[in-house]
Amino acid sequence: MSADANYSLLPNPSPEEAAAAIAAIERFLADTSSPVGEADEVVSGWLRAALSEGVGATDRDSVW
């Protein structure tokens, strides 16, 4: 690329286009984030301990 390259900018989005882009970003964030405050309620202490110890795992469940 040369330093003399002339780039044209796209026109500014309309208010509707900008709102649609923000709505899409908000939906993506809502779909991919975990619920606030529910992380401790979903995994109980017993379940967390069992998962960390590998209780119930069999050799066929092993990735090794």
Backbone bond lengths (Angstrom), bond angles and torsions (degrees), N, CA, C in turn:
res aa  C-N    CA-C-N  psi(-1)  N-CA   C-N-CA  omega(-1)  CA-C   N-CA-C  phi
1 M - - - 1.451 - - 1.516 109.56 -
2 S 1.270 114.86 135.50 1.455 118.62 179.16 1.519 109.89 -89.49
3 A 1.298 115.55 157.41 1.462 121.10 178.80 1.519 110.77 -69.16
4 D 1.326 117.10 -17.34 1.458 121.02 -177.83 1.525 112.93 -90.87
5 A 1.322 116.90 7.85 1.460 120.13 -176.38 1.527 109.62 -61.17
6 N 1.306 115.05 137.29 1.454 121.06 -179.17 1.529 107.86 -106.76
7 Y 1.303 116.76 115.02 1.457 121.50 -179.00 1.517 109.09 -105.54
8 S 1.298 115.73 135.94 1.450 118.99 175.61 1.520 108.40 -99.99
9 L 1.290 116.00 139.15 1.459 121.71 179.81 1.517 109.55 -92.88
10 L 1.307 114.92 146.87 1.458 119.25 176.32 1.521 108.59 -73.04
11 P 1.312 117.00 153.53 1.468 118.94 177.97 1.527 110.19 -66.75
12 N 1.305 115.13 158.14 1.465 120.01 178.60 1.524 109.82 -62.39
13 P 1.321 116.57 144.95 1.474 118.27 178.83 1.525 110.43 -70.35
14 S 1.297 113.92 154.35 1.463 118.77 175.50 1.528 108.17 -72.84
15 P 1.325 118.20 163.25 1.464 119.75 177.44 1.533 112.45 -56.92
16 E 1.330 117.28 -34.96 1.460 120.66 179.25 1.528 111.13 -68.42
17 E 1.326 116.35 -41.00 1.464 120.25 178.42 1.527 111.17 -65.87
18 A 1.318 116.60 -41.35 1.463 120.18 178.02 1.524 110.64 -64.08
19 A 1.323 117.44 -42.50 1.468 120.89 179.10 1.523 110.92 -64.65
20 A 1.330 116.97 -38.06 1.466 120.12 178.79 1.527 110.64 -66.29
21 A 1.321 117.53 -39.34 1.466 120.51 178.40 1.524 110.83 -65.12
22 I 1.312 117.73 -43.94 1.467 121.26 178.94 1.526 110.29 -65.09
23 A 1.323 117.78 -40.42 1.466 120.89 178.33 1.521 110.84 -62.94
24 A 1.319 117.71 -39.32 1.465 121.02 178.50 1.523 110.69 -65.56
25 I 1.329 117.05 -40.82 1.471 120.37 177.76 1.519 110.51 -64.93
26 E 1.334 117.65 -43.78 1.464 120.75 179.25 1.528 111.44 -63.03
27 R 1.316 117.58 -40.04 1.465 120.50 178.39 1.529 110.64 -65.18
28 F 1.335 117.00 -42.02 1.459 120.95 177.32 1.527 110.26 -59.95
29 L 1.323 117.36 -46.32 1.458 120.49 -179.86 1.526 111.09 -63.21
30 A 1.319 117.56 -40.53 1.462 120.81 179.26 1.523 111.59 -66.75
31 D 1.324 117.05 -37.12 1.463 120.99 -178.42 1.523 113.23 -74.92
32 T 1.316 117.16 -26.28 1.458 119.74 -173.80 1.516 114.52 -108.37
33 S 1.323 118.73 -1.28 1.458 119.85 179.52 1.525 109.79 -103.94
34 S 1.321 115.31 157.61 1.461 119.21 178.72 1.520 108.97 -83.92
35 P 1.315 117.27 151.33 1.457 120.53 179.46 1.527 110.81 -61.47
36 V 1.306 115.61 141.04 1.459 120.94 -178.74 1.523 109.40 -74.20
37 G 1.319 117.20 130.54 1.449 122.36 174.59 1.514 115.50 81.28
38 E 1.300 118.84 -4.99 1.454 120.45 -178.09 1.521 113.62 -99.98
39 A 1.311 118.20 -4.68 1.461 120.50 -175.84 1.527 111.14 -61.20
40 D 1.322 118.58 -41.87 1.457 121.14 -179.52 1.527 111.84 -72.64
41 E 1.323 116.74 -29.21 1.453 120.20 -178.90 1.526 111.78 -76.71
42 V 1.303 117.80 -31.69 1.461 122.05 -176.63 1.524 110.66 -71.68
43 V 1.323 117.80 -43.41 1.466 122.33 -178.49 1.523 107.62 -109.21
44 S 1.333 115.66 110.19 1.456 119.47 179.04 1.522 110.27 -73.71
45 G 1.302 116.18 166.40 1.457 120.70 177.98 1.517 112.12 -59.53
46 W 1.337 116.69 -39.74 1.466 120.93 179.21 1.518 110.96 -64.47
47 L 1.327 116.48 -44.36 1.459 120.31 179.56 1.523 110.43 -65.58
48 R 1.329 117.23 -42.45 1.459 120.54 178.65 1.525 111.09 -60.17
49 A 1.340 117.11 -42.79 1.462 121.06 179.11 1.531 110.70 -65.32
50 A 1.325 116.87 -42.40 1.467 120.39 179.61 1.522 110.88 -63.88
51 L 1.325 117.02 -40.52 1.457 119.91 179.16 1.522 111.34 -66.69
52 S 1.326 116.82 -39.73 1.463 118.64 -178.72 1.527 111.66 -71.26
53 E 1.323 117.91 -27.91 1.464 121.51 178.96 1.522 112.44 -89.44
54 G 1.313 117.63 -12.76 1.453 120.64 -179.31 1.514 112.45 75.93
55 V 1.329 117.73 27.20 1.460 121.44 -179.34 1.522 109.22 -64.74
56 G 1.316 115.96 132.34 1.444 121.13 178.97 1.515 113.55 90.00
57 A 1.299 117.20 -5.31 1.457 119.41 178.91 1.520 109.71 -77.55
58 T 1.299 115.91 142.21 1.456 121.21 176.63 1.517 108.65 -114.88
59 D 1.306 116.28 170.47 1.461 119.85 179.36 1.522 111.74 -62.67
60 R 1.319 117.91 -32.75 1.463 119.01 -179.83 1.525 111.26 -72.32
61 D 1.367 117.02 -20.52 1.453 120.08 176.54 1.529 111.94 -80.16
62 S 1.316 116.74 -12.96 1.444 121.17 -176.12 1.529 110.61 -72.22
63 V 1.321 115.20 141.60 1.457 119.43 176.55 1.522 110.89 -83.22
64 W 1.306 118.70 -9.74 1.463 122.63 -178.13 1.479 107.48 -93.39
